[in-house]
Amino acid sequence: MPRIVPLLPFVLSTLAAALMCGPSPASAAVVSLGAASSFAVLAGSSVTNTGNSVVNGNLGVWPGTAITGFPPGIYAGPGPAGTAQGDLTAAYNSLAGLTCGTTLTGSDLGTLLPLNPGVYCFSSSAQLTGTLKLNEHGLDNQEFVFKIGSTLTTATSSAVTEINTGPDGAGVNDNIFWQIGSSATLGTGTAFLGDIVALASITLNTGASISCGAALARTGAVTLDDNTISACQARTAPVPEPSTLMALATALLALIGIGWHRSRLA
């Protein structure tokens, strides 16, 4: 007669192992922006706009209060903008503390082969001339972090794009961060991607855009000129890694086996 009881400890231990298996490193968000995640534009001193800029997301400034070129009612003060600045500082420090995977000092980002998820570092300034491609390898929630010691400057009509995007597509669940030790300047017509987290200021020249990202300046100003900035649509929960799915599948098959044995005994 088949025995059922010995299978139960196996099922329980398998389920426990499945629950203990966390998401793969390339699935979980490396850094949380907290309250700043809802902001497409956040400045420390002021926000200035010229022309018909479009901001898809919150816009605010703190501890400064000056906002020029936008209608009244934007966040300025120690409320939502103040909370967001506190979380932005925490995110900046977390990004700065990450261990470098690859050092790119002296390289132009536009001359590189497509980059895989990881942490990339410049000891001083960084430039982008042309197009930088980020390879998502068919997965959502991939993480790209660029740690830049001083300034980031992009040339006219430069671009950051994604290739081999996951099922959710581009601009949905991206975790692309640009931690800037000083200031960032996006050249005319630049099509940028990701969250710029700058210690000082951020300037977008005429027609530059940021998709699935934000211009987040801790202490300085954000200056706009006929730009479009769109915060990411969503950052969803990580997808379990294959080993976790396998463990869950094994446990499920064991439970099915128990049911089959019971039906035989009935």
N, C-alpha and C positions, 0 to 999 in steps of 0.2 A: 504494500500500500504506500503510495507516495506520501512523503512527509511535507507539511506546510510550514511548521514553526521555524525550522532552520533558515528559511528564506527571509523571514522578517528582519533579523538583524542585518542581513546583507542589504536589504532594501533601505532600511533606515540609515545605515552607514553611507550608502551611495548617495542618498538624498542630501545627507549632511555635507558630503564632499562637494556635491554640486552647488549647494548654497554657499560654501566657503570659497569656491572659485570665483574670484572677482573678474571684472572686465579686463580685456587685454590693455596694455599701456596705451595703445593707439586708439582706444575707444573712449576712455573717460576724459572729461574736460581737465586739462592740465592746470588751469587757473580759472577761478570764478571772478567775474567782474562785480558780482553782487548787485547792489542797486544801480550801479553804473551801466549794467547790461541793457537797460531800456533806453539809454541815451545814445543818440546818433552824434550829438555834439555836446561836449562838456568842457568848459574852460575854467581856469583859476582866476584870471583877471578880467577878461572881457570877451565878448563875441561880436565880431563886426562883419556885416555882409554888404556886398555891392551886387546889384542885379537881382535876377530872379532865381535865387538858390532854392532848392527843394530839400527838406530834411524829413526823412521818413523815420520818426522816432522822437524821443524827447530831446529838448535843447535847454541847456541851463548853464549857469555860471556861479561859482562860489570859491573863495570869499569875496571876489569882486561882484559887482552888480550891473555892470554896463553891458547892455545888449543893443546893438544898432543895426537897423536894416531888417528887423522882424517885427511883427505886430506885438502889441502888449499881451501880457498873460503868460509869457514864457517863464520858466523857473529861474528865479534869481533870488538867492537868499539861503538861509540855513535850514530850509525844509528839505524837499526832495533833492535839490542840487547839493546841499551840504552833506547829506547822507551818502549820495553818490560819490562825492569827492573823497570821503573817508574810505569807501570801498575801493575806489580807484587807487588810492595810495597803497592799500594792502595788496591789490593785484599787481601794481608796479613793483613792489618789493618782492613779491613771490616770483614774478618773471625774472627779475634781476638775480635772484638766488638760484635759478636753475643751472644745472651743469651743462656746459657746452658739449654738443656732440661733434660739430664740425666748425672749424674756424675759417672764415671767408675773408679775413682782412686783406685789403688790396684788390679784391675781385669786384668786377662790376656784375651786379645781379642779373643784368640782361644778357650776359655772355655765358651763363652757366647752362649745363644740361638740366632737364627737369629734375627738381628736387623731391626727395622722398620725405615723409613726415619726420620731424626731428627738431633739435634745437641748434640753430645756426648763429654764430657770433662774429661780430666785428669789434676789434679793440678800439677803434676810433670811428671815423665816418663811413657811410655806405652810400653807394650810388646805384641808380637803376637807369640804364639806357637801353631801350628796346623792350623785350618781353621776358618776364620771369614766369616759368610754368611750374605749378605745384601738382605733383602726381598723387592723386587720392587712392589709387589702386583699387577702385571699385567699391570703396567702403565709405560709410558716413562717419562723421565725428573725428576725422583725422586731425592731428595736431601739428601745426607748424609754428615755431617760435623763432623770431629774429631778434637777437639782443645786440643793440648797436650802441657803442660807447658814447658817441657824440651826436652827429647829425645824420639825417636821411634826406637825400635829395634825388628827385626823379627828373629825367629830361622830358622835353615836350613829347607828347603822344606815347609815352611809355605805358606799360601795362603789366599787371599781375593777373594770371589766369589759372584756372584749374583744369586738369585733364584727368580722364578715367574717374569721373565722379561716382559717388555711391548712388544707391537707389533713390534717395531723396533729391538728388540733383544738386546743382551748384547753388550757393547762396542760401542754404537752408540751415544746416547744422555745422557750420564751419567753426573751427577753433584755430584761427590764424591771428597771431599776435605780433605786433611790432613794438618792442620795448626800446624807447629812444632816450638816451642819456641827456640829450639837450633838446633840439627842435627838429621838426620835419617840414619839408617843403615839397609839395606835389606840383610838378611842372604843368604847363598849359596842356589841357586835353588828356592828362594821365587817367587811365582807367585802373584804379587801385582796388585791392581786395584785403580785407582784414581789419582788425582793431588796432589803430595807432594809439599807443599808450606812451605819451611823451612827458618828460619832466617839465619842460618849458612850454614852447609854443608850437602851433601847427598852422601852416598856411597852405591853402589850396588856391593855386592860380586859376585863371579863367578856364572854365569848362572841365576842370578835373573832377573826378567822381570817385566815390568809395561805395562799392557794393558789398553787402553782407559784412559790414564793419562800422567803424565809428572814428571820429576825431576826438580824442580824449586827452586834454592837456591839464596837468596837475597845477602848475603855478602861473603859466602864461596865458596868452590869448589864442583864440581860434579865429582865423581870418578867412572869409569866403568871398568868392567872386563868380557868380553864375555856376554854382556847383550842385551836384546831387549826391546826397549821402543817405544810405539806407541801412539801418540796423538789420542784423540777421533775422530771418523770419522766426526761427526757433532754434533752441539747443536742446535736443531731446535726450532722454536717458540713454546711456551706453548700451550697445548690443552685446549680449553675452559672447564670450570667445568660444571657439569650436570645442575646446575641452570641456567647458561648462555644459554646452548643449549635448555633448556625448554622454556626460554623466547623467544628465536628466533623462536622456533617451534610454540609457541602461536601466535606470530606476523604473521608468515607465514599463519597459518590457518585463521586468521582474514582477511588477504588480499585475500585469496581464497574466503572467504565468501562475500567480497565486490564484487568480480568479478561475483559470482553466482547471487547476488542480481541485479547487473546491467544487466546481461543476461536476468533475469526475466522481467526487466522493458523495455528491448529493443522491 
